[in-house]
Amino acid sequence: MSRNLTKLEMMMELEPVVEREVNRHLTTSKEWFPHEYVPWAEGRNFATMDGTDWDPSQSELSDVARAALVTNLLTEDNLPSYHRELAENTSLDGAWGTWVGRWTAEENRHSTAIRDYLLVTRSVDPIALENARLGFVSDGYSPSHMVLTRGGNATHLMDIGFLHTVSYVTFQELATRVSHRNTGRVCNDPIADRLLQRVSADENLHMIFYRNLLQAALDLTPDQAMSAVADILFVFEMPGAGMPDWRRNGVLMAKHGIYDVRQHIEEVVMPVLRKWNIFERNDFGEVGERKRDELAATLAKLHKDCAKFEEQRDRALAREAKRRETVGANL
């Protein structure tokens, strides 16, 4: 029968797993330095230092690549919120504290490297970028008050606890990896592609840490862990939700294959669920079985949403291609 444990009991029993995973991470992660991924020779001063201020004509990125890079950067910028969320829902003592500190330090490299690349290459408006960062980081972000909407009915607030936090970051780290990797491919710049490959490799290692930890939690307290996984997937959203131009940029990224519903299902959700053996496990109690059934229904709905989105996307892309052909023929 599935046990129900307090947060303290879970954390005490899982600490050996955290210690093991920290050691595994430290031995498998590769050393890298943000400054080595930035084309410094392309940089020049701005007007306050007798140089030239930014102009849109200086950017060599497409609208899609620019939107994706800014979205990814602002997401990484909100690290203080993520650190707080993780620290408050786990611990800063022992192996837990070692991981929280290491994870935070590694994540901080991502925003450093991406911002340096964007500013040195003059790919985005630096003033607009800084204003967006100030606003987004000031607002913060927390999955602790995600609104849970079920079947179009009334909504209620879902309080996120320890297992919810671990479940969320498992999927979020993998989703961020996919977004970074695909952004690199659309930049049409080998330097940007190399940088985002490096960042996405970090995100993958972070995902493995959390995925293995949640695997141990499923074995320790199946119903509680299953509930957390289902609750998170019912309402999952990327941590960039709420940033300036979030909806516009999100649509643009989905439309051009950087992160869309199918990628969310096939490259993020299902690989993790298969790794946890969710739909083959036989150790769930009544609560776990119910949550698993609800999750299956949610996944079925996601597949329908995916098909609908792809039909709309294909029609929109066809219209854009036709407009380009018409413009070209009239030149």
Order of alpha helices (4+ residues) and beta strands (2+ residues): alpha-alpha-alpha-alpha-alpha-beta-beta-alpha-alpha-alpha-alpha-alpha-alpha
